[in-house]
């Protein structure tokens, strides 16, 4: 398995967090399908911003905005990780 850190304790922590985050998203996806409620997958609810800003919880535009945010963050992480991989070679 790929290491995220040279420190084995920190690497285990990263992998544990990643495992539970992945498991959490899978459960939300299953729940969303079972209840036919796509609002469950709103990233603002998943990360807890809905607790501080109630107006982020519901609404079609906010759901689309949350998916756009996920895509933008994915692209940024992809770009930065690609640059780091090129620098290591």
Secondary structure as the mmCIF struct_conf table of DSSP 4:
data_model
#
loop_
_struct_conf.conf_type_id
_struct_conf.id
_struct_conf.beg_label_comp_id
_struct_conf.beg_label_asym_id
_struct_conf.beg_label_seq_id
_struct_conf.end_label_comp_id
_struct_conf.end_label_asym_id
_struct_conf.end_label_seq_id
BEND BEND1 UNK A 4 UNK A 4
BEND BEND2 UNK A 6 UNK A 7
HELX_RH_AL_P HELX_RH_AL_P1 UNK A 8 UNK A 35
TURN_TY1_P TURN_TY1_P1 UNK A 36 UNK A 36
HELX_RH_3T_P HELX_RH_3T_P1 UNK A 38 UNK A 41
HELX_RH_AL_P HELX_RH_AL_P2 UNK A 43 UNK A 46
TURN_TY1_P TURN_TY1_P2 UNK A 47 UNK A 48
HELX_RH_AL_P HELX_RH_AL_P3 UNK A 49 UNK A 52
HELX_RH_3T_P HELX_RH_3T_P2 UNK A 54 UNK A 56
BEND BEND3 UNK A 57 UNK A 58
HELX_RH_AL_P HELX_RH_AL_P4 UNK A 60 UNK A 88
#
